Amino acid sequence: MHSRFESPWTWRLLGGVVLLLILQGAGILLWISSSRAESEAPVKFNHRAMVQVGITCLFCHADATRAPAAGMPSVQLCMGCHSTIATDSPEIQELAGFWQRQEPVPWRRRYQLPRFVYFSHRVHVVAGGFNCERCHGDVGEMTVAEPVVDLNMGWCLGCHDQQPNSHQLTDCVVCHQ
């Protein structure tokens, strides 16, 4: 009687699966290394300096009060102040370069939720009355904004469970529309 592992087709199939797993692992490693390289901000933006002079999160991220996404500040908004303030700073000169070339700053996302998750900044900021620090940490003490929490389902549900209307907020369709 023959074992099923004695067939040459079985070994070829097994070899193909192993090769596929190796290639998939290599792809994941490449993705991780490219993600780290992309985490570098296109302009070194010092949040702490802005907060120290009284600029709030919503001044630059005004869409947070009216849209699902908080949005990123336009070069025009930045240059509204920085055409006269700190113009000799290397970071501001880099920003002015985008303005002169009429290019948007290619800001990089710090948080990326899966496509099947619906999240609205407006609902949380306006209706919920939450401040930005609740999810983003004390960005006002950061020179470069970095994620401080892992925005996963358990973390979100932990917060939803603490709300007065938690029975409504833990329904799957609230976040998975």
Backbone as JSON Lines, residues from 0, in Angstrom:
{"i":0,"aa":"M","n":[0.84,-1.18,0.0],"ca":[0.0,0.0,0.0],"c":[0.89,1.24,0.0]}
{"i":1,"aa":"H","n":[0.52,2.23,-0.8],"ca":[1.31,3.45,-0.96],"c":[0.79,4.56,-0.06]}
{"i":2,"aa":"S","n":[1.71,5.31,0.52],"ca":[1.36,6.5,1.3],"c":[1.03,7.62,0.33]}
{"i":3,"aa":"R","n":[0.17,8.54,0.7],"ca":[-0.16,9.64,-0.21],"c":[1.01,10.58,-0.41]}
{"i":4,"aa":"F","n":[2.03,10.54,0.43],"ca":[3.2,11.4,0.27],"c":[4.24,10.82,-0.69]}
{"i":5,"aa":"E","n":[3.99,9.64,-1.22],"ca":[4.91,9.05,-2.17],"c":[4.67,9.55,-3.58]}
{"i":6,"aa":"S","n":[3.53,10.18,-3.85],"ca":[3.21,10.68,-5.18],"c":[4.02,11.93,-5.5]}
{"i":7,"aa":"P","n":[4.62,12.02,-6.71],"ca":[5.38,13.22,-7.07],"c":[4.5,14.46,-7.1]}
{"i":8,"aa":"W","n":[3.24,14.32,-7.42],"ca":[2.32,15.47,-7.46],"c":[2.12,16.04,-6.07]}
{"i":9,"aa":"T","n":[2.08,15.19,-5.08],"ca":[1.93,15.66,-3.7],"c":[3.12,16.51,-3.3]}
{"i":10,"aa":"W","n":[4.32,16.05,-3.65],"ca":[5.51,16.82,-3.3],"c":[5.57,18.14,-4.05]}
{"i":11,"aa":"R","n":[5.14,18.15,-5.31],"ca":[5.11,19.4,-6.08],"c":[4.12,20.39,-5.47]}
{"i":12,"aa":"L","n":[2.97,19.86,-5.1],"ca":[1.95,20.72,-4.47],"c":[2.46,21.27,-3.14]}
{"i":13,"aa":"L","n":[3.07,20.4,-2.35],"ca":[3.63,20.81,-1.07],"c":[4.73,21.86,-1.27]}
{"i":14,"aa":"G","n":[5.6,21.65,-2.25],"ca":[6.65,22.61,-2.57],"c":[6.07,23.96,-3.01]}
{"i":15,"aa":"G","n":[5.0,23.91,-3.8],"ca":[4.33,25.14,-4.24],"c":[3.75,25.91,-3.07]}
{"i":16,"aa":"V","n":[3.15,25.2,-2.13],"ca":[2.57,25.86,-0.94],"c":[3.68,26.5,-0.11]}
{"i":17,"aa":"V","n":[4.78,25.78,0.09],"ca":[5.91,26.32,0.86],"c":[6.47,27.55,0.17]}
{"i":18,"aa":"L","n":[6.65,27.49,-1.15],"ca":[7.15,28.64,-1.9],"c":[6.2,29.83,-1.77]}
{"i":19,"aa":"L","n":[4.91,29.58,-1.87],"ca":[3.91,30.64,-1.72],"c":[4.0,31.29,-0.34]}
{"i":20,"aa":"L","n":[4.16,30.49,0.7],"ca":[4.29,31.02,2.05],"c":[5.55,31.87,2.21]}
{"i":21,"aa":"I","n":[6.66,31.42,1.61],"ca":[7.91,32.18,1.67],"c":[7.74,33.52,0.96]}
{"i":22,"aa":"L","n":[7.14,33.5,-0.23],"ca":[6.92,34.75,-0.98],"c":[5.99,35.69,-0.23]}
{"i":23,"aa":"Q","n":[4.96,35.14,0.38],"ca":[4.04,35.97,1.16],"c":[4.77,36.6,2.35]}
{"i":24,"aa":"G","n":[5.59,35.84,3.03],"ca":[6.37,36.38,4.15],"c":[7.31,37.48,3.7]}
{"i":25,"aa":"A","n":[7.96,37.29,2.55],"ca":[8.85,38.32,2.01],"c":[8.07,39.58,1.66]}
{"i":26,"aa":"G","n":[6.88,39.4,1.11],"ca":[6.04,40.56,0.79],"c":[5.66,41.34,2.03]}
{"i":27,"aa":"I","n":[5.33,40.64,3.09],"ca":[4.96,41.31,4.35],"c":[6.16,42.08,4.9]}
{"i":28,"aa":"L","n":[7.35,41.48,4.85],"ca":[8.54,42.18,5.33],"c":[8.82,43.42,4.5]}
{"i":29,"aa":"L","n":[8.66,43.34,3.18],"ca":[8.85,44.51,2.32],"c":[7.84,45.6,2.66]}
{"i":30,"aa":"W","n":[6.59,45.2,2.89],"ca":[5.55,46.17,3.23],"c":[5.87,46.87,4.55]}
{"i":31,"aa":"I","n":[6.33,46.11,5.55],"ca":[6.66,46.7,6.84],"c":[7.82,47.67,6.69]}
{"i":32,"aa":"S","n":[8.86,47.29,5.95],"ca":[10.01,48.18,5.8],"c":[9.64,49.43,5.01]}
{"i":33,"aa":"S","n":[8.77,49.31,4.0],"ca":[8.37,50.5,3.24],"c":[7.46,51.38,4.08]}
{"i":34,"aa":"S","n":[6.65,50.79,4.94],"ca":[5.78,51.58,5.82],"c":[6.62,52.42,6.78]}
{"i":35,"aa":"R","n":[7.71,51.85,7.27],"ca":[8.58,52.61,8.17],"c":[9.24,53.76,7.44]}
{"i":36,"aa":"A","n":[9.67,53.53,6.21],"ca":[10.31,54.58,5.43],"c":[9.32,55.69,5.12]}
{"i":37,"aa":"E","n":[8.06,55.32,4.88],"ca":[7.05,56.32,4.55],"c":[6.58,57.09,5.77]}
{"i":38,"aa":"S","n":[6.9,56.63,6.97],"ca":[6.41,57.31,8.16],"c":[7.07,58.67,8.34]}
{"i":39,"aa":"E","n":[8.17,58.9,7.63],"ca":[8.84,60.18,7.69],"c":[7.92,61.26,7.11]}
{"i":40,"aa":"A","n":[7.71,62.31,7.85],"ca":[6.83,63.39,7.41],"c":[7.48,64.19,6.29]}
{"i":41,"aa":"P","n":[6.69,64.64,5.29],"ca":[7.26,65.43,4.2],"c":[7.74,66.8,4.65]}
{"i":42,"aa":"V","n":[7.13,67.32,5.7],"ca":[7.56,68.58,6.34],"c":[7.59,68.29,7.83]}
{"i":43,"aa":"K","n":[8.67,68.59,8.48],"ca":[8.76,68.37,9.94],"c":[7.86,69.39,10.62]}
{"i":44,"aa":"F","n":[6.66,68.96,10.96],"ca":[5.68,69.85,11.55],"c":[5.68,69.69,13.05]}
{"i":45,"aa":"N","n":[5.95,70.76,13.77],"ca":[6.05,70.73,15.22],"c":[4.72,71.13,15.84]}
{"i":46,"aa":"H","n":[3.93,70.14,16.24],"ca":[2.63,70.41,16.85],"c":[2.8,71.19,18.16]}
{"i":47,"aa":"R","n":[3.82,70.86,18.91],"ca":[4.04,71.52,20.2],"c":[4.17,73.03,20.03]}
{"i":48,"aa":"A","n":[4.92,73.47,19.03],"ca":[5.11,74.91,18.8],"c":[3.78,75.59,18.49]}
{"i":49,"aa":"M","n":[2.91,74.92,17.75],"ca":[1.6,75.52,17.41],"c":[0.73,75.65,18.66]}
{"i":50,"aa":"V","n":[0.69,74.6,19.46],"ca":[-0.13,74.62,20.68],"c":[0.36,75.68,21.66]}
{"i":51,"aa":"Q","n":[1.67,75.85,21.75],"ca":[2.24,76.83,22.68],"c":[1.82,78.27,22.35]}
{"i":52,"aa":"V","n":[1.5,78.52,21.07],"ca":[1.04,79.88,20.71],"c":[-0.48,79.96,20.61]}
{"i":53,"aa":"G","n":[-1.17,78.9,21.03],"ca":[-2.62,78.94,21.11],"c":[-3.38,78.43,19.91]}
{"i":54,"aa":"I","n":[-2.71,77.8,18.96],"ca":[-3.4,77.23,17.79],"c":[-4.01,75.9,18.22]}
{"i":55,"aa":"T","n":[-5.3,75.73,17.98],"ca":[-5.99,74.5,18.36],"c":[-5.97,73.49,17.21]}
{"i":56,"aa":"C","n":[-6.26,72.25,17.53],"ca":[-6.33,71.19,16.52],"c":[-7.3,71.56,15.4]}
{"i":57,"aa":"L","n":[-8.45,72.09,15.79],"ca":[-9.51,72.35,14.82],"c":[-9.2,73.53,13.9]}
{"i":58,"aa":"F","n":[-8.22,74.35,14.23],"ca":[-7.84,75.42,13.31],"c":[-7.28,74.81,12.02]}
{"i":59,"aa":"C","n":[-6.42,73.82,12.16],"ca":[-5.8,73.18,10.99],"c":[-6.63,72.0,10.47]}
{"i":60,"aa":"H","n":[-7.35,71.34,11.36],"ca":[-8.13,70.16,11.0],"c":[-9.62,70.47,11.14]}
{"i":61,"aa":"A","n":[-10.06,71.52,10.49],"ca":[-11.43,72.02,10.63],"c":[-12.48,71.05,10.13]}
{"i":62,"aa":"D","n":[-12.13,70.18,9.21],"ca":[-13.13,69.23,8.7],"c":[-13.62,68.27,9.78]}
{"i":63,"aa":"A","n":[-12.9,68.16,10.88],"ca":[-13.32,67.26,11.96],"c":[-14.68,67.64,12.52]}
{"i":64,"aa":"T","n":[-15.09,68.89,12.37],"ca":[-16.39,69.32,12.9],"c":[-17.51,69.2,11.87]}
{"i":65,"aa":"R","n":[-17.17,68.89,10.62],"ca":[-18.21,68.86,9.59],"c":[-18.14,67.68,8.63]}
{"i":66,"aa":"A","n":[-17.2,66.78,8.82],"ca":[-17.04,65.67,7.88],"c":[-16.52,64.43,8.61]}
{"i":67,"aa":"P","n":[-16.62,63.28,7.97],"ca":[-16.08,62.07,8.59],"c":[-14.58,62.15,8.85]}
{"i":68,"aa":"A","n":[-13.82,62.73,7.9],"ca":[-12.37,62.83,8.06],"c":[-11.99,64.19,8.6]}
{"i":69,"aa":"A","n":[-10.97,64.25,9.43],"ca":[-10.52,65.51,10.0],"c":[-9.87,66.4,8.94]}
{"i":70,"aa":"G","n":[-9.31,65.78,7.92],"ca":[-8.67,66.53,6.85],"c":[-7.29,67.03,7.25]}
{"i":71,"aa":"M","n":[-6.54,67.37,6.25],"ca":[-5.2,67.92,6.47],"c":[-5.19,69.37,6.01]}
{"i":72,"aa":"P","n":[-4.41,70.21,6.67],"ca":[-4.39,71.63,6.29],"c":[-3.82,71.82,4.88]}
{"i":73,"aa":"S","n":[-4.41,72.76,4.18],"ca":[-3.9,73.08,2.84],"c":[-2.65,73.94,2.99]}
{"i":74,"aa":"V","n":[-1.84,73.98,1.94],"ca":[-0.66,74.84,1.95],"c":[-1.1,76.3,2.08]}
{"i":75,"aa":"Q","n":[-2.23,76.62,1.48],"ca":[-2.75,77.99,1.56],"c":[-3.04,78.37,3.02]}
{"i":76,"aa":"L","n":[-3.62,77.48,3.78],"ca":[-3.9,77.76,5.19],"c":[-2.59,77.98,5.95]}
{"i":77,"aa":"C","n":[-1.63,77.1,5.73],"ca":[-0.33,77.23,6.41],"c":[0.34,78.54,6.06]}
{"i":78,"aa":"M","n":[0.36,78.86,4.77],"ca":[1.07,80.05,4.32],"c":[0.32,81.33,4.67]}
{"i":79,"aa":"G","n":[-0.96,81.21,5.05],"ca":[-1.7,82.37,5.52],"c":[-0.99,83.03,6.69]}
{"i":80,"aa":"C","n":[-0.36,82.23,7.53],"ca":[0.42,82.75,8.66],"c":[1.91,82.77,8.33]}
{"i":81,"aa":"H","n":[2.36,81.69,7.72],"ca":[3.81,81.51,7.56],"c":[4.41,82.25,6.37]}
{"i":82,"aa":"S","n":[3.65,83.1,5.72],"ca":[4.26,83.98,4.72],"c":[4.98,85.12,5.43]}
{"i":83,"aa":"T","n":[4.65,85.31,6.74],"ca":[5.34,86.35,7.52],"c":[5.92,85.83,8.84]}
{"i":84,"aa":"I","n":[5.49,84.67,9.31],"ca":[5.94,84.14,10.6],"c":[6.95,83.02,10.39]}
{"i":85,"aa":"A","n":[8.1,83.12,11.03],"ca":[9.15,82.1,11.03],"c":[9.62,81.75,9.62]}
{"i":86,"aa":"T","n":[9.69,82.75,8.75],"ca":[10.03,82.5,7.35],"c":[11.46,82.0,7.14]}
{"i":87,"aa":"D","n":[12.34,82.2,8.13],"ca":[13.72,81.73,7.98],"c":[13.91,80.29,8.48]}
{"i":88,"aa":"S","n":[12.84,79.69,9.03],"ca":[12.9,78.3,9.5],"c":[13.02,77.35,8.3]}
{"i":89,"aa":"P","n":[13.91,76.35,8.37],"ca":[14.03,75.39,7.26],"c":[12.71,74.68,6.94]}
{"i":90,"aa":"E","n":[11.93,74.37,7.97],"ca":[10.65,73.69,7.75],"c":[9.68,74.61,7.01]}
{"i":91,"aa":"I","n":[9.65,75.88,7.39],"ca":[8.75,76.83,6.72],"c":[9.23,77.08,5.3]}
{"i":92,"aa":"Q","n":[10.51,77.11,5.09],"ca":[11.04,77.28,3.72],"c":[10.66,76.08,2.85]}
{"i":93,"aa":"E","n":[10.68,74.89,3.45],"ca":[10.25,73.7,2.7],"c":[8.77,73.8,2.36]}
{"i":94,"aa":"L","n":[7.98,74.25,3.33],"ca":[6.55,74.46,3.11],"c":[6.32,75.51,2.02]}
{"i":95,"aa":"A","n":[7.08,76.59,2.06],"ca":[6.95,77.65,1.06],"c":[7.28,77.12,-0.34]}
{"i":96,"aa":"G","n":[8.17,76.13,-0.41],"ca":[8.48,75.5,-1.7],"c":[7.25,74.84,-2.3]}
{"i":97,"aa":"F","n":[6.47,74.16,-1.48],"ca":[5.22,73.56,-1.96],"c":[4.29,74.66,-2.47]}
{"i":98,"aa":"W","n":[4.21,75.75,-1.72],"ca":[3.35,76.89,-2.08],"c":[3.78,77.48,-3.43]}
{"i":99,"aa":"Q","n":[5.08,77.7,-3.59],"ca":[5.59,78.28,-4.84],"c":[5.37,77.36,-6.04]}
{"i":100,"aa":"R","n":[5.47,76.05,-5.82],"ca":[5.26,75.1,-6.91],"c":[3.78,74.79,-7.12]}
{"i":101,"aa":"Q","n":[2.94,75.36,-6.25],"ca":[1.49,75.11,-6.27],"c":[1.19,73.62,-6.15]}
{"i":102,"aa":"E","n":[1.89,72.99,-5.21],"ca":[1.7,71.57,-4.93],"c":[1.15,71.4,-3.52]}
{"i":103,"aa":"P","n":[0.27,70.44,-3.33],"ca":[-0.15,70.15,-1.95],"c":[0.98,69.44,-1.22]}
{"i":104,"aa":"V","n":[1.01,69.6,0.08],"ca":[1.98,68.85,0.89],"c":[1.52,67.4,0.92]}
{"i":105,"aa":"P","n":[2.37,66.46,0.58],"ca":[1.96,65.05,0.6],"c":[1.98,64.48,2.02]}
{"i":106,"aa":"W","n":[1.1,65.02,2.87],"ca":[1.03,64.53,4.25],"c":[0.78,63.04,4.25]}
{"i":107,"aa":"R","n":[1.28,62.35,5.24],"ca":[1.08,60.91,5.36],"c":[0.16,60.61,6.52]}
{"i":108,"aa":"R","n":[-0.74,59.69,6.27],"ca":[-1.69,59.28,7.32],"c":[-0.94,58.63,8.48]}
{"i":109,"aa":"R","n":[-1.37,58.91,9.66],"ca":[-0.81,58.27,10.85],"c":[-1.69,57.13,11.31]}
{"i":110,"aa":"Y","n":[-2.97,57.19,11.0],"ca":[-3.91,56.12,11.33],"c":[-4.6,55.69,10.04]}
{"i":111,"aa":"Q","n":[-4.74,54.4,9.83],"ca":[-5.44,53.89,8.66],"c":[-6.38,52.79,9.13]}
{"i":112,"aa":"L","n":[-7.66,53.08,9.11],"ca":[-8.65,52.07,9.49],"c":[-8.95,51.19,8.28]}
{"i":113,"aa":"P","n":[-9.37,49.95,8.52],"ca":[-9.76,49.09,7.39],"c":[-10.93,49.71,6.63]}
{"i":114,"aa":"R","n":[-11.05,49.38,5.36],"ca":[-12.1,49.97,4.53],"c":[-13.5,49.61,5.01]}
{"i":115,"aa":"F","n":[-13.64,48.5,5.72],"ca":[-14.97,48.07,6.16],"c":[-15.41,48.76,7.46]}
{"i":116,"aa":"V","n":[-14.58,49.66,7.97],"ca":[-14.9,50.37,9.2],"c":[-15.3,51.81,8.85]}
{"i":117,"aa":"Y","n":[-16.44,52.23,9.37],"ca":[-16.88,53.61,9.19],"c":[-16.57,54.37,10.48]}
{"i":118,"aa":"F","n":[-15.88,55.47,10.35],"ca":[-15.58,56.33,11.49],"c":[-15.81,57.77,11.07]}
{"i":119,"aa":"S","n":[-16.52,58.52,11.9],"ca":[-16.75,59.93,11.6],"c":[-16.17,60.8,12.71]}
{"i":120,"aa":"H","n":[-15.2,61.64,12.33],"ca":[-14.68,62.6,13.29],"c":[-15.81,63.52,13.76]}
{"i":121,"aa":"R","n":[-16.67,63.95,12.84],"ca":[-17.74,64.88,13.19],"c":[-18.62,64.32,14.31]}
{"i":122,"aa":"V","n":[-19.01,63.07,14.2],"ca":[-19.85,62.46,15.23],"c":[-19.15,62.47,16.59]}
{"i":123,"aa":"H","n":[-17.88,62.18,16.61],"ca":[-17.15,62.12,17.87],"c":[-16.84,63.5,18.43]}
{"i":124,"aa":"V","n":[-16.48,64.45,17.57],"ca":[-16.08,65.79,18.03],"c":[-17.3,66.64,18.35]}
{"i":125,"aa":"V","n":[-18.29,66.67,17.46],"ca":[-19.45,67.54,17.65],"c":[-20.49,66.88,18.55]}
{"i":126,"aa":"A","n":[-21.01,65.72,18.12],"ca":[-22.07,65.07,18.88],"c":[-21.55,64.46,20.18]}
{"i":127,"aa":"G","n":[-20.37,63.85,20.12],"ca":[-19.83,63.21,21.31],"c":[-19.13,64.15,22.26]}
{"i":128,"aa":"G","n":[-18.69,65.29,21.74],"ca":[-18.0,66.27,22.57],"c":[-16.61,65.83,23.02]}
{"i":129,"aa":"F","n":[-16.01,64.9,22.31],"ca":[-14.7,64.41,22.7],"c":[-13.61,65.31,22.14]}
{"i":130,"aa":"N","n":[-12.54,65.44,22.91],"ca":[-11.4,66.2,22.39],"c":[-10.49,65.26,21.61]}
{"i":131,"aa":"C","n":[-9.63,65.83,20.82],"ca":[-8.75,65.05,19.94],"c":[-7.82,64.13,20.73]}
{"i":132,"aa":"E","n":[-7.39,64.58,21.9],"ca":[-6.43,63.83,22.71],"c":[-6.97,62.46,23.14]}
{"i":133,"aa":"R","n":[-8.27,62.33,23.19],"ca":[-8.86,61.07,23.64],"c":[-8.38,59.9,22.78]}
{"i":134,"aa":"C","n":[-8.26,60.12,21.48],"ca":[-7.81,59.05,20.58],"c":[-6.38,59.26,20.08]}
{"i":135,"aa":"H","n":[-5.97,60.52,19.95],"ca":[-4.68,60.81,19.33],"c":[-3.57,61.09,20.35]}
{"i":136,"aa":"G","n":[-3.91,61.09,21.63],"ca":[-2.89,61.38,22.64],"c":[-2.61,62.87,22.71]}
{"i":137,"aa":"D","n":[-1.64,63.23,23.49],"ca":[-1.31,64.64,23.68],"c":[-0.4,65.12,22.54]}
{"i":138,"aa":"V","n":[-1.01,65.3,21.37],"ca":[-0.28,65.73,20.18],"c":[0.39,67.08,20.43]}
{"i":139,"aa":"G","n":[-0.2,67.88,21.28],"ca":[0.38,69.18,21.61],"c":[1.73,69.1,22.29]}
{"i":140,"aa":"E","n":[2.11,67.93,22.74],"ca":[3.45,67.72,23.32],"c":[4.37,66.97,22.36]}
{"i":141,"aa":"M","n":[3.88,66.71,21.15],"ca":[4.69,65.96,20.17],"c":[5.29,66.93,19.17]}
{"i":142,"aa":"T","n":[6.53,66.69,18.82],"ca":[7.1,67.48,17.73],"c":[6.62,66.9,16.4]}
{"i":143,"aa":"V","n":[6.52,65.59,16.29],"ca":[5.95,64.94,15.11],"c":[4.84,64.01,15.61]}
{"i":144,"aa":"A","n":[3.66,64.15,15.04],"ca":[2.52,63.34,15.48],"c":[2.76,61.87,15.13]}
{"i":145,"aa":"E","n":[2.58,61.04,16.12],"ca":[2.7,59.59,15.94],"c":[1.51,58.92,16.61]}
{"i":146,"aa":"P","n":[1.08,57.78,16.1],"ca":[-0.03,57.07,16.74],"c":[0.31,56.68,18.17]}
{"i":147,"aa":"V","n":[-0.65,56.8,19.06],"ca":[-0.42,56.45,20.46],"c":[-1.28,55.27,20.91]}
{"i":148,"aa":"V","n":[-2.31,54.96,20.15],"ca":[-3.16,53.81,20.48],"c":[-3.34,52.97,19.23]}
{"i":149,"aa":"D","n":[-3.65,51.71,19.44],"ca":[-3.97,50.8,18.34],"c":[-5.48,50.87,18.16]}
{"i":150,"aa":"L","n":[-5.91,51.56,17.12],"ca":[-7.35,51.75,16.9],"c":[-7.95,50.46,16.35]}
{"i":151,"aa":"N","n":[-8.16,49.51,17.24],"ca":[-8.77,48.25,16.83],"c":[-10.17,48.16,17.42]}
{"i":152,"aa":"M","n":[-10.89,47.16,17.05],"ca":[-12.29,47.02,17.47],"c":[-12.43,46.97,18.99]}
{"i":153,"aa":"G","n":[-11.55,46.26,19.65],"ca":[-11.62,46.17,21.11],"c":[-11.43,47.52,21.78]}
{"i":154,"aa":"W","n":[-10.49,48.32,21.27],"ca":[-10.24,49.64,21.84],"c":[-11.47,50.53,21.67]}
{"i":155,"aa":"C","n":[-12.06,50.51,20.46],"ca":[-13.25,51.33,20.2],"c":[-14.43,50.88,21.06]}
{"i":156,"aa":"L","n":[-14.64,49.57,21.13],"ca":[-15.75,49.07,21.94],"c":[-15.56,49.39,23.42]}
{"i":157,"aa":"G","n":[-14.32,49.39,23.88],"ca":[-14.05,49.77,25.27],"c":[-14.55,51.17,25.57]}
{"i":158,"aa":"C","n":[-14.37,52.08,24.62],"ca":[-14.85,53.45,24.79],"c":[-16.38,53.5,24.65]}
{"i":159,"aa":"H","n":[-16.91,52.81,23.64],"ca":[-18.36,52.8,23.42],"c":[-19.09,52.24,24.64]}
{"i":160,"aa":"D","n":[-18.5,51.23,25.29],"ca":[-19.13,50.63,26.48],"c":[-19.26,51.62,27.64]}
{"i":161,"aa":"Q","n":[-18.43,52.67,27.66],"ca":[-18.43,53.65,28.75],"c":[-19.43,54.79,28.53]}
{"i":162,"aa":"Q","n":[-20.08,54.81,27.36],"ca":[-20.99,55.92,27.04],"c":[-22.39,55.66,27.59]}
{"i":163,"aa":"P","n":[-23.14,56.73,27.89],"ca":[-24.49,56.55,28.44],"c":[-25.41,55.75,27.51]}
{"i":164,"aa":"N","n":[-25.22,55.84,26.21],"ca":[-26.05,55.1,25.25],"c":[-25.3,53.9,24.7]}
{"i":165,"aa":"S","n":[-24.56,53.21,25.56],"ca":[-23.69,52.11,25.12],"c":[-24.45,51.01,24.41]}
{"i":166,"aa":"H","n":[-25.71,50.77,24.8],"ca":[-26.48,49.71,24.14],"c":[-26.67,50.01,22.65]}
{"i":167,"aa":"Q","n":[-26.72,51.27,22.27],"ca":[-26.84,51.64,20.86],"c":[-25.47,51.61,20.17]}
{"i":168,"aa":"L","n":[-24.45,52.01,20.89],"ca":[-23.11,52.15,20.29],"c":[-22.39,50.83,20.1]}
{"i":169,"aa":"T","n":[-22.9,49.75,20.68],"ca":[-22.24,48.45,20.5],"c":[-22.92,47.62,19.43]}
{"i":170,"aa":"D","n":[-23.89,48.19,18.73],"ca":[-24.51,47.5,17.59],"c":[-23.49,47.54,16.43]}
{"i":171,"aa":"C","n":[-23.29,46.43,15.78],"ca":[-22.27,46.3,14.73],"c":[-22.42,47.36,13.63]}
{"i":172,"aa":"V","n":[-23.66,47.7,13.27],"ca":[-23.86,48.63,12.14],"c":[-23.44,50.06,12.45]}
{"i":173,"aa":"V","n":[-23.13,50.36,13.69],"ca":[-22.65,51.71,14.03],"c":[-21.32,51.95,13.32]}
{"i":174,"aa":"C","n":[-20.45,50.97,13.32],"ca":[-19.11,51.13,12.71],"c":[-18.96,50.36,11.41]}
{"i":175,"aa":"H","n":[-19.78,49.36,11.19],"ca":[-19.68,48.53,9.98],"c":[-20.91,48.74,9.12]}
{"i":176,"aa":"Q","n":[-20.89,49.84,8.37],"ca":[-22.06,50.2,7.55],"c":[-21.98,49.61,6.17]}
